[in-house]
Amino acid sequence: MAKDKKRFSNDVNIKNRKASFEFTFIDKFVAGIVLSGTEIKSIKEGKASLQEAYCYIFNQEIYIKSMHIAEFTEGTFNNHEPLRERKLLLEKKEIQKIETKFN
């Protein structure tokens, strides 16, 4: 039991530090993300990367593509696909603000 406490972290904060050096941020948004159970466990183990990830808007919803979340090591046949598209959760007015700036 003590082994699992060290393996999983409740303090999860994923950042792409390289992006802040290569780009100038105009706005910053805090978004939730729709995840499956095995994805949550992998993220708590610190096995997620935003290196190649980017977002796009489709039907007034924002999705993130190419975000890598490693397969859960103890997952079964229900394990997730590491590079699947995931929906980001933002307020409707924030999505509209992003759409008007980039269209």
ChimeraX commands (.cxc) that place a marker at each C-alpha (Angstrom):
marker #1 position 0.00,0.00,0.00 radius 0.5
marker #1 position 2.79,2.45,0.82 radius 0.5
marker #1 position 4.33,1.70,-2.59 radius 0.5
marker #1 position 1.21,3.01,-4.40 radius 0.5
marker #1 position 1.27,6.29,-2.45 radius 0.5
marker #1 position 4.71,7.11,-3.86 radius 0.5
marker #1 position 3.80,5.91,-7.35 radius 0.5
marker #1 position 0.72,8.12,-7.78 radius 0.5
marker #1 position 0.62,11.88,-7.31 radius 0.5
marker #1 position -2.49,13.97,-6.65 radius 0.5
marker #1 position -0.59,17.14,-7.59 radius 0.5
marker #1 position -0.74,16.95,-11.38 radius 0.5
marker #1 position 0.39,19.93,-13.46 radius 0.5
marker #1 position 1.39,19.29,-17.08 radius 0.5
marker #1 position 3.25,22.09,-18.88 radius 0.5
marker #1 position 5.16,22.46,-22.12 radius 0.5
marker #1 position 8.09,24.62,-20.97 radius 0.5
marker #1 position 9.66,24.64,-24.42 radius 0.5
marker #1 position 6.59,26.38,-25.87 radius 0.5
marker #1 position 7.10,29.43,-23.64 radius 0.5
marker #1 position 10.59,29.89,-25.09 radius 0.5
marker #1 position 9.56,29.42,-28.74 radius 0.5
marker #1 position 6.25,31.34,-28.72 radius 0.5
marker #1 position 4.69,34.44,-27.19 radius 0.5
marker #1 position 1.48,33.68,-25.33 radius 0.5
marker #1 position -1.35,36.10,-26.15 radius 0.5
marker #1 position -3.82,34.60,-23.67 radius 0.5
marker #1 position -3.77,31.73,-21.23 radius 0.5
marker #1 position -6.72,29.48,-20.45 radius 0.5
marker #1 position -7.20,26.85,-17.79 radius 0.5
marker #1 position -9.15,23.93,-19.22 radius 0.5
marker #1 position -10.38,20.58,-18.03 radius 0.5
marker #1 position -9.91,17.52,-20.17 radius 0.5
marker #1 position -12.09,14.46,-20.80 radius 0.5
marker #1 position -10.09,11.36,-19.81 radius 0.5
marker #1 position -10.66,7.64,-19.36 radius 0.5
marker #1 position -9.74,5.73,-16.19 radius 0.5
marker #1 position -6.42,4.37,-17.42 radius 0.5
marker #1 position -5.41,7.83,-18.70 radius 0.5
marker #1 position -5.95,9.31,-15.24 radius 0.5
marker #1 position -3.74,6.64,-13.67 radius 0.5
marker #1 position -0.96,7.22,-16.22 radius 0.5
marker #1 position -1.09,10.99,-15.66 radius 0.5
marker #1 position -0.86,10.50,-11.90 radius 0.5
marker #1 position 2.29,8.45,-12.56 radius 0.5
marker #1 position 3.66,11.45,-14.49 radius 0.5
marker #1 position 3.54,9.77,-17.91 radius 0.5
marker #1 position 2.06,12.52,-20.07 radius 0.5
marker #1 position 3.63,14.87,-22.61 radius 0.5
marker #1 position 2.47,17.98,-24.47 radius 0.5
marker #1 position 5.57,18.23,-26.69 radius 0.5
marker #1 position 3.84,17.70,-30.05 radius 0.5
marker #1 position 0.29,18.60,-28.96 radius 0.5
marker #1 position -1.93,21.24,-30.52 radius 0.5
marker #1 position -5.57,22.29,-30.22 radius 0.5
marker #1 position -8.27,22.84,-32.81 radius 0.5
marker #1 position -11.91,23.92,-32.80 radius 0.5
marker #1 position -14.65,21.71,-34.24 radius 0.5
marker #1 position -18.40,22.35,-33.82 radius 0.5
marker #1 position -17.79,25.01,-31.14 radius 0.5
marker #1 position -15.74,22.55,-29.05 radius 0.5
marker #1 position -11.99,22.47,-28.52 radius 0.5
marker #1 position -9.95,19.28,-28.91 radius 0.5
marker #1 position -6.31,18.52,-28.22 radius 0.5
marker #1 position -4.47,16.31,-30.69 radius 0.5
marker #1 position -1.12,14.47,-30.33 radius 0.5
marker #1 position -0.99,14.78,-26.55 radius 0.5
marker #1 position 0.83,11.64,-25.45 radius 0.5
marker #1 position -0.41,9.78,-22.38 radius 0.5
marker #1 position 1.46,6.49,-22.00 radius 0.5
marker #1 position -0.58,3.31,-21.69 radius 0.5
marker #1 position -1.15,2.29,-18.08 radius 0.5
marker #1 position 1.34,-0.46,-17.26 radius 0.5
marker #1 position -1.23,-2.52,-15.36 radius 0.5
marker #1 position -4.04,-1.88,-17.83 radius 0.5
marker #1 position -5.94,-4.67,-19.51 radius 0.5
marker #1 position -7.52,-4.87,-22.95 radius 0.5
marker #1 position -9.46,-1.70,-21.97 radius 0.5
marker #1 position -6.27,0.38,-21.98 radius 0.5
marker #1 position -6.44,3.70,-23.87 radius 0.5
marker #1 position -4.75,4.74,-27.11 radius 0.5
marker #1 position -1.77,6.98,-26.20 radius 0.5
marker #1 position -2.27,9.65,-28.90 radius 0.5
marker #1 position -6.06,9.82,-29.17 radius 0.5
marker #1 position -7.85,13.15,-29.52 radius 0.5
marker #1 position -9.27,14.48,-26.27 radius 0.5
marker #1 position -11.94,17.09,-25.65 radius 0.5
marker #1 position -10.99,20.17,-23.63 radius 0.5
marker #1 position -13.54,21.66,-21.26 radius 0.5
marker #1 position -13.85,25.44,-21.41 radius 0.5
marker #1 position -16.73,27.83,-20.89 radius 0.5
marker #1 position -18.68,28.70,-24.01 radius 0.5
marker #1 position -17.68,32.38,-23.83 radius 0.5
marker #1 position -13.98,31.39,-23.70 radius 0.5
marker #1 position -14.36,29.22,-26.80 radius 0.5
marker #1 position -16.14,32.07,-28.61 radius 0.5
marker #1 position -13.31,34.43,-27.64 radius 0.5
marker #1 position -10.75,32.02,-29.12 radius 0.5
marker #1 position -12.82,31.54,-32.30 radius 0.5
marker #1 position -13.13,35.29,-32.93 radius 0.5
marker #1 position -9.38,35.85,-32.47 radius 0.5
marker #1 position -8.27,33.11,-34.85 radius 0.5
marker #1 position -10.92,33.21,-37.58 radius 0.5
marker link #1:1,2 radius 0.2
marker link #1:2,3 radius 0.2
marker link #1:3,4 radius 0.2
marker link #1:4,5 radius 0.2
marker link #1:5,6 radius 0.2
marker link #1:6,7 radius 0.2
marker link #1:7,8 radius 0.2
marker link #1:8,9 radius 0.2
marker link #1:9,10 radius 0.2
marker link #1:10,11 radius 0.2
marker link #1:11,12 radius 0.2
marker link #1:12,13 radius 0.2
marker link #1:13,14 radius 0.2
marker link #1:14,15 radius 0.2
marker link #1:15,16 radius 0.2
marker link #1:16,17 radius 0.2
marker link #1:17,18 radius 0.2
marker link #1:18,19 radius 0.2
marker link #1:19,20 radius 0.2
marker link #1:20,21 radius 0.2
marker link #1:21,22 radius 0.2
marker link #1:22,23 radius 0.2
marker link #1:23,24 radius 0.2
marker link #1:24,25 radius 0.2
marker link #1:25,26 radius 0.2
marker link #1:26,27 radius 0.2
marker link #1:27,28 radius 0.2
marker link #1:28,29 radius 0.2
marker link #1:29,30 radius 0.2
marker link #1:30,31 radius 0.2
marker link #1:31,32 radius 0.2
marker link #1:32,33 radius 0.2
marker link #1:33,34 radius 0.2
marker link #1:34,35 radius 0.2
marker link #1:35,36 radius 0.2
marker link #1:36,37 radius 0.2
marker link #1:37,38 radius 0.2
marker link #1:38,39 radius 0.2
marker link #1:39,40 radius 0.2
marker link #1:40,41 radius 0.2
marker link #1:41,42 radius 0.2
marker link #1:42,43 radius 0.2
marker link #1:43,44 radius 0.2
marker link #1:44,45 radius 0.2
marker link #1:45,46 radius 0.2
marker link #1:46,47 radius 0.2
marker link #1:47,48 radius 0.2
marker link #1:48,49 radius 0.2
marker link #1:49,50 radius 0.2
marker link #1:50,51 radius 0.2
marker link #1:51,52 radius 0.2
marker link #1:52,53 radius 0.2
marker link #1:53,54 radius 0.2
marker link #1:54,55 radius 0.2
marker link #1:55,56 radius 0.2
marker link #1:56,57 radius 0.2
marker link #1:57,58 radius 0.2
marker link #1:58,59 radius 0.2
marker link #1:59,60 radius 0.2
marker link #1:60,61 radius 0.2
marker link #1:61,62 radius 0.2
marker link #1:62,63 radius 0.2
marker link #1:63,64 radius 0.2
marker link #1:64,65 radius 0.2
marker link #1:65,66 radius 0.2
marker link #1:66,67 radius 0.2
marker link #1:67,68 radius 0.2
marker link #1:68,69 radius 0.2
marker link #1:69,70 radius 0.2
marker link #1:70,71 radius 0.2
marker link #1:71,72 radius 0.2
marker link #1:72,73 radius 0.2
marker link #1:73,74 radius 0.2
marker link #1:74,75 radius 0.2
marker link #1:75,76 radius 0.2
marker link #1:76,77 radius 0.2
marker link #1:77,78 radius 0.2
marker link #1:78,79 radius 0.2
marker link #1:79,80 radius 0.2
marker link #1:80,81 radius 0.2
marker link #1:81,82 radius 0.2
marker link #1:82,83 radius 0.2
marker link #1:83,84 radius 0.2
marker link #1:84,85 radius 0.2
marker link #1:85,86 radius 0.2
marker link #1:86,87 radius 0.2
marker link #1:87,88 radius 0.2
marker link #1:88,89 radius 0.2
marker link #1:89,90 radius 0.2
marker link #1:90,91 radius 0.2
marker link #1:91,92 radius 0.2
marker link #1:92,93 radius 0.2
marker link #1:93,94 radius 0.2
marker link #1:94,95 radius 0.2
marker link #1:95,96 radius 0.2
marker link #1:96,97 radius 0.2
marker link #1:97,98 radius 0.2
marker link #1:98,99 radius 0.2
marker link #1:99,100 radius 0.2
marker link #1:100,101 radius 0.2
marker link #1:101,102 radius 0.2
marker link #1:102,103 radius 0.2
view
